Each structure stands twice: as structure tokens, then as C-alpha cells.
Amino acid sequence: MPQDRREPQSSPPPAVEVRDLVVEFKVSSGPGFHTVQAVNGLDFTAFHGQVTALLGPNGAGKTTTMECAQGLLKPTSGAVRLLGENPWNAGPQLRARAGVMLQDGGLPQSARPGEFLRHVSSMYRTAADMPRLMQRLGIDGFARTPLRRLSGGQKQRVALAAALAGRPEIVFLDEPSAGLDPQSRGVVFDLIRQLTEEGVAVVLTTHLLDDAQRLADRVVIVDRGTVRASGTVAELIAGDGEPGMLRIGLTAGQREAWIRRPPSWAAPAAPGEPGAAVEVRLEGEEVTVTGQFGAELLAQASRWLEATGELPVSMSLQPRTLEDVFLAIAGEEIR
């Protein structure tokens, strides 16, 4: 019987692959210079047909990482691959396969959206259906208005259309929903989902963590130049086993009873004892419980409420969110 000599089909390379990325800058310091390390050994991968969200506080290194992935900045060390190739000093063939949307930048302010987008699409051999894209993004209504007179949300939609003009295989989106009203945000989200269904890789940065939670297939949280956590939204939320937050709205009588004698289950436990990872706070007329609490604490809270002889105003157990995970990693300090 003849042997099947066909070569096994290999899967395409990741859309973006960053390995051990280091980026350093020389900064003027008095009479000389000192070195600032913006990125320190960062790794992340983005795949075709998925939304990868790169999240981090200001100064975390995410913008620098994106610029390296786009070929706009040369790494100090490490390896970066865009669609399987080195993006630094890449030729027009590779750059035409990637779309880049910059937040509030890169748009000629004196141009009109319609003329500008038609010009951009004419530069590609295989261009998107720009009239249809403009209609879908609601750009037709202000196509003849100079860009400098548009709102921030309108400029965002024009920038997104420009990034998609060449029907890219990967698109980088910087704060794609910033300044958008709920209707426009829904349209943009639907368009991003359609792109991934067509096999396009989407890499985005955003400070709107609810948006990242809704859109992202994978999340990479960056802080101080390195990856602190990565995975699906579900994996990150369930990572440390914390159940979320318990909220109890107290009546006036229950609040008075709490202040007079706080329940034993609300007292902080000593380090190393059960319940040490639980925080109970009374703020106004609401009690919040966070940390690694379980069913026993819920039972104790219910027994205390029963003993007051009054139903609470409200009681809810809220699951953890991506924002909870982000703040646990990056802290709540403003940077």
C-alpha cells in the first residue's frame, strides 16, 4: 500500500509574539543621562480570531510594548514577531497587513472624514468597502465636517475606519471605545466581534475594564514593565478563589445596633487565623465584605440580621470583576 507522503498542515504563527522584551530609554538628568527601563522582560502572544486586551496603569509599559509590536520602536533586547516577521524596519508588504488605530492622533485635522477615508482606502491593493464601513460606523452624517470640528467620539470612529481600510489581518486599537456614546459603543463592539469571526487578530488597550471584560478572549495585565497576570477573563476572575463582594444594606435600627456592638463575624482576625483574608467595612448604611469568605460567614451574617428582628434593605453577593483583579494587581494608587 503506498504511503501518504503529504506533509502535515502547520498552524499559522501567532499574530503577535513578544518574548523577553526589554526597552530602555536615555533620559536627561542634570549634566548627564540616566537609563529608564520602560519594559522589563515582557512576554505576550496574540492569536488570530481573538481579542487580546493589554491592560495596565499609566506608565506600565503597555504603549511601549504596542509600539514595538507595530514596528514603531526598536527593542533594546528580546524578540518581537508580527505575523511571523520582525516588524522593525519592515517593508510595506508587512505594514499593509496590519491596521493601527491611534487614540486622538494621526488624523489630519483640516481634512474631511469622507475625503480622508477615501484617500486612505485608495492606498491599498485590497481595500475595505469604505462606503459601507462609513455607513456602519455612522460617519456619513458628518463626512463633510472638518475633523477639527468633530467630537472625540466621532474622531474615534474615523480613526477606526482608517485602521480597517486595508482589510488587515491584525488591528491594534488604542482605547477604541473612548468618548463613544452607548449606541456607538455597541456598533464598534459588534464590528470587533465580526473581525474576529473573520480570523482577524485584535489587540487593544483600554482603561475601561468593563469593555475589556465584555470583549476580550485573553487579557494581559502589565505593571512596571512586566506581565503580572494573563489568561481568559474567567481564569483571571477565578484565579485566587475569592468569591466577590457581599453587600448588605442596613436599616437605621440595624446600623445603630452595629455601631453599638459590632457583630463578632465583622471583627478582623489575627494574621494566620481563619478569616484573616476577609475585610468587613461599614460605610454609611451599607456593609461590604470582601476577601476569601465562605458560606459560614454568610450564615453568621444571616443569623445576626435575624436577631435584629428586621429585614435588611438589601443583600447581594456580587461576583468579582476584571476591575477587582486589576486593582488587586496594580493597586489603587493614582499614577
C-alpha positions in Angstrom: 0.0 0.0 0.0 1.5 3.4 -1.0 2.4 5.6 1.9 0.7 9.0 2.3 3.6 11.5 1.7 1.6 14.6 2.3 3.2 17.0 4.8 1.2 17.6 7.9 -0.5 21.0 7.8 1.1 23.5 10.2 -0.9 26.1 12.1 -0.2 29.7 11.2 2.2 31.6 13.5 0.6 33.8 16.2 -0.4 37.3 15.0 1.9 38.8 17.6 4.6 37.1 19.6 6.7 39.0 22.2 9.4 37.3 24.1 11.6 38.7 26.9 11.1 42.2 25.7 13.3 44.9 27.2 13.1 48.6 26.3 15.3 51.2 27.8 15.5 55.0 27.3 18.2 57.5 28.0 16.7 60.4 30.0 18.4 63.7 30.7 19.4 64.1 34.3 21.2 67.2 35.3 24.6 67.3 33.5 24.3 63.7 32.3 21.8 61.0 31.5 20.4 58.0 33.3 18.6 54.9 31.9 14.9 54.3 32.4 13.6 50.8 31.8 10.1 51.1 30.4 9.7 47.3 29.7 11.5 44.6 31.6 11.3 41.0 30.2 7.7 41.2 29.0 6.1 38.2 27.2 2.7 38.0 25.5 1.1 36.4 22.5 -1.9 37.4 20.4 -3.7 34.9 18.1 -5.8 35.2 15.0 -9.5 35.3 15.6 -9.2 36.6 19.1 -9.3 39.8 21.0 -6.3 40.3 23.2 -6.6 43.1 25.8 -3.3 44.6 27.1 -4.2 46.4 30.3 -2.2 48.3 32.8 -2.0 51.6 34.8 -0.3 54.7 33.4 3.4 54.1 32.9 3.1 50.3 33.0 4.8 49.8 29.6 1.8 48.8 27.5 2.1 51.6 25.0 5.8 51.0 24.6 5.1 47.3 24.0 2.5 48.1 21.4 4.9 50.4 19.6 7.5 47.6 19.5 4.9 45.1 18.2 3.9 47.6 15.5 7.5 48.2 14.4 7.5 51.8 15.5 10.1 51.3 18.2 13.2 49.2 18.3 13.6 47.0 21.4 16.7 47.1 23.5 16.6 43.3 23.6 14.2 40.4 23.2 12.3 39.1 20.2 9.2 40.6 18.6 7.3 38.9 15.7 4.4 40.5 13.8 2.6 38.0 11.6 5.7 35.8 11.8 8.2 38.6 10.8 10.3 41.1 12.6 8.3 44.4 12.4 11.3 46.7 12.9 12.2 48.4 9.6 9.6 46.1 7.9 8.7 46.8 4.3 5.3 48.0 3.0 4.1 44.4 2.4 4.0 43.6 6.1 2.8 47.0 7.2 -0.2 46.8 4.8 -1.3 43.6 6.7 -1.6 45.5 10.0 -4.0 48.2 10.9 -3.3 50.7 13.6 -5.8 53.0 15.4 -4.2 55.7 17.5 -6.2 57.5 20.2 -6.8 61.2 19.2 -3.8 61.2 16.9 -2.7 60.6 13.4 -5.7 62.3 11.8 -5.2 65.4 9.6 -7.4 68.0 11.4 -8.1 70.1 8.3 -9.4 67.1 6.3 -13.0 66.0 5.9 -13.7 62.4 7.0 -15.2 61.3 3.7 -12.3 62.6 1.6 -9.7 61.4 4.1 -11.1 57.8 4.3 -11.5 57.5 0.5 -7.8 58.6 0.2 -6.6 56.1 2.8 -8.5 53.2 1.2 -7.1 54.1 -2.3 -3.6 53.3 -1.0 -4.4 49.6 -0.6 -4.4 47.0 -3.3 -7.3 45.1 -1.5 -9.3 47.8 0.3 -12.4 47.5 2.5 -15.8 48.6 1.3 -15.3 52.1 2.7 -18.8 53.5 1.9 -20.3 50.5 3.7 -17.9 50.9 6.6 -18.6 54.6 6.9 -22.3 53.9 6.9 -22.0 51.2 9.6 -20.0 53.5 11.9 -22.3 56.4 11.3 -19.7 58.6 9.7 -22.0 59.5 6.8 -23.7 62.1 9.0 -20.5 64.1 9.4 -18.5 63.1 6.4 -18.1 66.7 5.1 -17.3 68.3 8.5 -13.6 69.1 9.1 -12.0 66.7 11.6 -11.0 69.5 13.9 -14.7 70.3 14.5 -15.7 66.7 15.4 -16.3 65.4 18.9 -13.8 62.9 20.4 -16.2 60.0 19.8 -16.6 61.0 16.1 -12.9 61.1 15.6 -12.6 57.7 17.2 -14.9 56.2 14.6 -13.0 57.9 11.8 -9.7 56.5 13.2 -11.2 53.0 13.5 -12.4 53.2 9.8 -8.9 54.2 8.7 -7.3 51.3 10.6 -9.6 48.9 8.8 -9.2 50.5 5.4 -6.7 47.8 4.1 -8.7 44.8 5.4 -5.8 44.0 7.9 -5.0 40.6 9.3 -4.3 42.2 12.6 -5.5 45.5 14.0 -4.1 47.4 17.0 -6.8 49.5 18.8 -5.8 52.2 21.3 -8.8 53.0 23.6 -11.4 52.1 20.8 -14.4 53.0 22.9 -13.2 56.2 24.5 -15.7 59.0 24.1 -18.3 56.9 22.5 -22.0 57.0 23.4 -23.7 53.7 24.2 -25.1 53.3 20.7 -21.7 53.9 19.0 -20.0 51.6 21.5 -22.4 48.8 20.6 -21.7 49.3 16.9 -18.0 49.2 17.5 -18.2 46.1 19.7 -20.2 44.3 17.0 -17.7 45.3 14.4 -14.8 44.0 16.5 -16.6 40.7 17.1 -17.2 40.4 13.3 -13.5 40.9 12.7 -12.5 38.1 15.0 -15.1 35.8 13.4 -13.3 36.5 10.1 -10.0 35.5 11.6 -8.6 38.9 12.3 -6.4 39.3 15.4 -7.4 42.3 17.5 -5.0 43.7 20.1 -6.5 46.6 22.2 -5.6 48.7 25.1 -8.3 50.3 27.3 -8.8 51.8 30.7 -12.5 50.8 30.5 -12.2 47.4 32.2 -15.9 46.7 31.7 -15.3 46.9 28.0 -12.3 44.6 28.2 -14.3 42.1 30.2 -17.1 42.1 27.5 -14.7 41.9 24.5 -11.5 40.1 25.4 -10.8 36.5 24.7 -7.5 36.9 26.5 -6.2 39.5 28.9 -2.6 40.5 29.7 -2.2 42.8 32.7 1.1 44.7 32.7 2.6 46.6 35.6 6.1 48.2 35.9 7.2 46.8 32.6 6.3 43.1 33.1 3.3 40.8 32.8 1.7 40.3 36.2 -1.2 38.1 35.1 -2.6 36.7 31.9 -5.4 34.4 30.8 -9.1 34.4 29.9 -11.3 36.7 31.8 -12.9 33.7 33.6 -9.4 32.4 34.5 -8.3 35.7 36.0 -11.5 36.2 37.9 -11.4 32.7 39.4 -7.6 32.7 39.9 -7.4 33.2 43.6 -10.7 31.7 44.6 -12.2 34.9 46.1 -16.0 34.8 45.6 -16.5 38.5 45.1 -18.2 41.0 47.3 -21.1 40.7 49.8 -23.2 43.9 50.1 -25.8 44.3 52.9 -27.9 47.4 53.1 -28.9 48.0 56.7 -32.0 49.6 58.2 -31.5 52.6 60.6 -32.0 50.2 63.6 -29.6 47.6 62.3 -26.9 50.3 61.7 -27.4 51.6 65.2 -27.1 48.1 66.6 -23.9 47.6 64.6 -22.3 50.8 65.9 -23.3 50.0 69.4 -21.9 46.5 69.3 -20.3 45.2 66.0 -21.0 41.5 65.4 -18.2 39.1 66.1 -18.0 38.0 62.5 -17.1 41.5 61.5 -14.1 41.7 63.8 -10.7 41.4 62.0 -9.0 38.1 62.6 -5.4 37.9 63.6 -2.8 37.1 60.9 -2.7 33.3 60.2 -6.2 32.7 61.7 -9.3 31.7 59.7 -10.9 34.8 58.3 -7.7 36.9 58.2 -8.1 37.4 54.5 -11.6 38.8 54.9 -12.4 42.6 55.2 -15.7 43.8 56.6 -16.5 47.5 56.4 -19.5 49.7 57.4 -19.8 52.7 55.1 -22.9 54.8 55.7 -25.7 52.3 55.8 -24.0 49.6 53.8 -21.8 46.7 54.9 -19.4 45.3 52.4 -17.5 42.1 52.8 -14.5 41.3 50.6 -11.8 38.7 50.6 -11.8 34.9 50.9 -15.0 34.4 52.8 -17.3 31.4 52.6 -20.7 30.0 53.4 -20.1 30.1 57.2 -19.7 33.9 57.1 -22.9 34.2 55.1 -24.7 32.1 57.7 -23.3 34.2 60.6 -24.4 37.4 58.8 -27.9 35.9 58.3 -28.2 34.9 62.0 -27.1 38.4 63.1 -29.7 40.0 60.7 -32.4 37.6 62.1 -31.5 38.6 65.7 -32.2 42.3 64.9 -35.8 41.4 64.0 -35.7 43.4 60.8 -35.2 42.5 57.2 -32.2 44.3 55.6 -32.8 46.9 53.0 -30.8 44.8 50.5 -28.4 41.9 50.4 -26.5 40.7 47.4 -23.5 38.6 46.5 -21.7 40.2 43.6 -19.1 38.2 41.6 -15.6 39.5 41.1 -14.9 41.6 38.1 -11.9 42.2 35.9 -11.6 45.6 37.6 -11.3 43.8 41.0 -8.5 41.7 39.6 -6.8 44.7 38.1 -6.8 46.7 41.3 -5.6 43.7 43.3 -2.6 43.5 41.0 -1.8 47.1 40.2 -3.1 48.7 43.4 -5.4 51.7 43.8 -2.7 54.4 43.9 -3.1 57.0 41.2 -0.1 57.2 38.9 
